[in-house]
């Protein structure tokens, strides 16, 4: 009797339970903050300084004492000029300092009047605005207080996160080492662009797509290329890939055909723990582990394995839904859930499926969701045309105007 297909939620929960964060002796490395973009923070980091480190002005204008400006039109003597990066002299009564954005507030001043509200007058300035105490002053520690945590462990370092780390003077950051990922592709029908296309052959689009997806997650990638459609060749490549890698990803060969050798090869070299998910596209997804150098089953002696379907859209969708969160968790990332928006459908989907479906779609100018007309798992055009996936429950139909769950590709492709 056939085993029932796993639901997506069951499969994802089981998969993530096996995604153990890196813990080997070299799992954490210190790198220059200047090149940390895209890496995952291994430990939380705190600031040793206040930011800003001193009271400063957020406007070009004049620093002065509020008590000296009882009414608009007051004239004050300009006693100094303070550009950013310089320390001014203490400000005497009935005086103003010409000051520029980012410059330190001189002792005695308690407000800044922007230059648009002032008029130069010889060696003085006419102030045409009565300021409030603290006006246009950024106080020391307004952004960050010394000793406070600025970035949590598990944060994938965005450009702005790197900027934040630099703003408190962190020259280096502790990050998780790059996950070592091996990829290979099965199918005697596969050819590379530039080669003549023989009868029955297709170009290997999955190789280009999968490489880009893996590299976009900050992994170290080894590409074993196209492997012959034989059990022996597949087993040999699995052994080679398992030796020095944390994760092996393949496309094709995980279904039930006589020429699908990946699943039996993994079973011969290790174990299959999950297989066949109740989603569309992407049913023949497999997870297992491969022994390293003939070691016994278990623990660090095993490399993780994920086998993706061969159809390019199925491969793309299952990578985003399953491989992406698996890799992120192994890297130590905490927030794994994809962004989801509730939007209006500008389409009808009258044909329910027993599996949960992910339809290629995009936002239209009206802020609603429209579908690519051909939802076949071989139509890679839909992944370029679309900018998201409509998450459709098993057995559901959709009518124009219904609310749908939309997963933007931008959040799935750029963690």
Residue pairs with C-beta under 8 A, 6 or more apart in sequence:
3 276
5 276
5 277
5 278
5 283
5 355
6 14
6 274
6 276
6 277
6 278
7 277
7 278
7 356
8 277
8 278
8 279
8 321
8 356
11 274
11 277
11 285
11 322
12 321
12 322
12 325
14 273
14 274
14 287
15 274
15 287
15 322
15 325
15 326
16 325
16 326
16 329
16 336
18 273
18 287
18 304
19 304
19 325
19 326
19 327
19 329
19 330
20 330
21 27
21 176
21 329
21 330
21 331
21 332
22 176
22 177
22 179
22 246
22 330
22 331
22 332
24 300
26 177
27 42
27 176
27 177
28 42
28 43
28 174
28 175
28 176
28 177
29 174
29 175
29 177
30 172
30 173
30 174
30 175
31 39
31 172
31 173
31 175
32 171
32 172
33 162
33 165
33 166
33 170
33 171
33 172
33 173
34 162
36 157
36 162
36 165
36 173
36 175
37 157
37 158
37 159
37 162
38 156
38 157
38 218
39 156
39 157
39 173
39 175
39 176
39 178
39 218
40 154
40 155
40 156
40 157
40 175
40 176
40 218
40 331
40 332
40 333
41 151
41 152
41 153
41 154
41 155
41 156
41 157
41 173
41 174
41 175
41 176
41 332
42 153
42 174
42 175
42 176
42 332
43 153
43 174
44 149
44 151
44 152
44 153
45 149
45 150
45 151
45 165
45 170
45 173
45 174
46 147
46 148
46 149
46 150
47 144
47 145
47 146
47 147
47 148
47 150
47 168
48 146
48 147
48 168
48 169
49 144
49 146
49 168
49 169
50 140
50 141
50 144
50 145
50 146
51 141
51 142
51 143
51 144
51 167
51 168
52 138
52 139
52 140
52 141
52 142
52 143
53 140
54 104
54 105
54 140
55 104
55 105
55 137
55 138
55 139
55 140
56 84
56 102
56 103
56 104
56 105
56 137
56 138
57 63
57 99
57 100
57 101
57 102
57 103
57 105
57 112
57 136
57 137
57 138
58 101
58 112
58 136
58 137
58 138
59 101
59 112
59 114
59 115
59 136
60 99
60 100
60 101
60 114
60 115
61 99
61 112
61 113
61 114
61 115
61 116
61 117
61 118
61 136
62 76
62 78
62 96
62 97
62 98
62 99
62 112
62 113
62 115
62 118
62 125
62 127
63 82
63 88
63 91
63 96
63 97
63 99
63 105
63 106
63 109
63 111
63 112
64 76
64 91
64 95
64 96
64 97
64 109
64 111
64 112
64 113
64 127
64 131
65 91
65 93
65 108
65 109
65 110
65 111
66 110
66 111
66 131
66 132
66 133
68 74
68 76
68 93
68 94
68 95
69 76
69 113
69 127
69 129
69 130
69 131
70 130
71 130
72 127
72 128
72 129
72 130
73 126
73 127
73 128
74 126
74 127
75 121
75 124
75 125
75 126
75 127
76 94
76 95
76 96
76 124
76 125
76 127
77 94
77 95
77 96
77 123
77 124
78 95
78 96
78 97
78 98
78 120
78 123
78 124
78 125
79 89
79 91
79 92
79 95
79 96
79 97
80 88
80 89
80 91
80 97
80 98
80 106
81 97
81 98
81 99
82 88
82 97
82 98
82 99
82 100
82 103
82 104
82 106
83 100
83 103
84 100
84 101
84 102
84 103
85 102
85 103
86 103
86 104
87 104
88 97
88 99
88 103
88 104
88 106
88 107
89 106
90 106
90 107
90 108
91 97
91 106
91 107
91 108
91 109
92 108
96 124
96 125
96 127
97 106
97 109
98 125
99 105
99 106
99 112
105 112
105 137
110 133
110 134
110 137
111 131
111 132
111 133
111 134
111 135
111 136
111 137
112 131
112 135
112 136
112 137
113 127
113 129
113 131
113 135
113 136
114 136
117 127
117 128
117 129
118 125
118 126
118 127
118 128
118 129
119 125
119 126
119 128
143 167
144 150
144 167
144 168
150 164
150 165
150 168
151 157
151 161
151 164
151 165
152 334
153 332
153 334
154 332
154 333
154 334
154 335
155 161
155 333
155 334
156 218
156 328
156 331
156 333
156 415
157 165
157 173
157 175
165 173
176 331
176 332
178 218
178 219
178 220
179 217
179 218
179 219
179 220
179 246
179 247
179 327
179 330
179 331
180 219
180 220
180 222
180 244
180 245
180 246
180 247
181 214
181 219
181 220
181 221
181 222
181 245
181 246
181 247
181 248
181 249
181 327
182 221
182 222
182 223
182 224
182 241
182 242
182 245
182 247
182 248
182 249
182 303
183 207
183 210
183 211
183 214
183 221
183 222
183 223
183 224
183 248
183 249
183 250
184 223
184 224
184 225
184 226
184 227
184 237
184 241
184 248
184 250
185 204
185 206
185 207
185 210
185 225
185 226
185 227
185 250
185 251
185 252
186 226
186 227
186 229
186 234
186 250
186 251
186 252
186 253
186 261
186 262
186 310
187 204
187 226
187 229
187 252
187 253
187 310
188 228
188 229
189 200
189 201
189 202
190 201
190 202
190 203
190 204
190 207
190 226
191 197
191 198
191 201
191 202
191 203
191 204
192 203
192 204
192 207
192 226
193 203
197 203
204 226
205 312
205 380
206 251
206 252
206 308
206 310
206 312
206 315
207 223
207 225
207 226
209 312
209 315
209 316
209 380
210 249
210 251
210 308
210 315
210 319
211 221
211 223
213 316
213 319
213 320
213 323
213 324
213 413
214 221
214 249
214 327
215 221
216 413
216 414
216 415
217 324
217 327
217 328
217 331
217 415
218 331
219 327
222 241
222 244
222 245
224 237
224 240
224 241
227 233
227 234
227 237
228 234
229 253
229 259
229 261
230 261
231 261
231 264
231 265
231 268
234 253
234 261
234 262
234 265
235 265
235 268
235 269
238 248
238 265
238 266
238 269
238 270
238 290
238 305
239 269
239 290
239 293
241 248
241 290
241 303
242 248
242 269
242 270
242 290
242 291
242 292
242 293
242 302
242 303
243 292
243 293
245 303
246 303
246 304
246 330
247 303
247 304
247 305
247 306
247 326
247 327
247 330
248 290
248 303
248 304
248 305
248 306
249 305
249 306
249 307
249 308
249 319
249 323
250 262
250 305
250 306
250 307
250 308
251 307
251 308
251 309
251 310
251 315
252 260
252 262
252 308
252 309
252 310
253 259
253 260
253 261
253 262
253 263
253 307
253 310
254 260
254 262
254 263
254 275
254 284
254 285
254 286
254 307
254 308
254 309
255 284
255 309
255 310
256 284
262 286
262 307
263 272
263 275
263 286
263 307
266 272
266 286
266 288
266 290
266 305
266 307
267 288
269 290
269 291
270 288
270 289
270 290
270 291
270 297
270 302
270 305
271 288
271 289
271 297
272 286
272 287
272 288
273 287
273 288
273 289
274 285
274 286
274 287
274 288
275 284
275 285
275 286
275 287
276 283
276 284
276 285
276 286
277 283
277 285
277 318
277 322
278 354
278 355
278 356
278 394
279 285
279 317
279 318
279 321
279 355
279 356
279 357
279 358
280 353
280 355
280 356
280 357
280 358
280 377
281 309
281 311
281 313
281 314
281 317
281 318
281 358
281 377
282 308
282 309
282 314
282 315
282 317
282 318
282 321
282 358
282 377
283 309
283 314
283 355
284 307
284 309
284 314
285 306
285 307
285 308
285 309
285 318
285 322
286 305
286 306
286 307
287 304
287 305
287 306
287 307
288 305
288 307
289 297
289 302
289 303
289 304
289 305
290 302
290 303
290 305
291 297
291 301
291 302
292 301
292 302
292 303
295 301
295 302
304 326
304 330
306 322
306 323
306 326
308 314
308 315
308 318
308 319
308 323
309 315
309 318
309 377
311 377
311 378
312 377
312 378
312 380
312 383
313 360
313 376
313 377
313 378
313 379
313 380
313 382
313 383
314 377
316 380
316 383
317 358
317 389
320 338
320 389
320 409
320 412
320 413
321 358
324 412
324 415
325 336
328 336
328 415
329 336
333 415
338 407
338 411
338 412
339 407
339 408
339 411
340 391
340 405
340 406
340 407
341 405
341 406
341 407
341 408
342 403
342 404
342 405
342 406
343 363
343 367
343 368
343 369
343 403
343 404
343 406
344 367
344 368
344 369
344 401
344 402
344 403
344 404
345 368
345 369
345 390
345 398
345 399
345 400
345 401
345 402
345 403
345 404
346 364
346 366
346 368
346 369
346 370
346 400
347 361
347 369
347 370
347 371
347 398
347 400
348 398
348 399
348 400
349 359
349 371
349 392
349 397
349 398
350 397
351 397
352 394
352 395
352 396
352 397
353 392
353 394
353 395
354 394
354 395
355 394
356 391
356 392
356 393
356 394
357 390
357 392
357 394
358 389
358 390
358 391
358 392
358 407
359 371
359 372
359 375
359 389
359 390
359 392
360 371
360 372
360 375
360 382
360 383
360 385
360 386
360 389
361 369
361 370
361 371
361 372
361 386
361 387
361 388
361 389
361 390
361 406
362 369
362 370
362 372
362 385
362 386
362 387
362 388
363 369
363 370
363 387
363 388
363 406
364 370
369 388
369 390
369 404
369 406
371 390
372 379
372 381
372 382
372 385
372 386
374 381
374 382
375 382
386 409
387 408
387 409
387 410
388 406
388 407
388 408
388 409
389 406
389 407
389 409
389 412
390 398
390 404
390 405
390 406
390 407
391 404
391 405
391 406
391 407
392 398
392 404
398 404
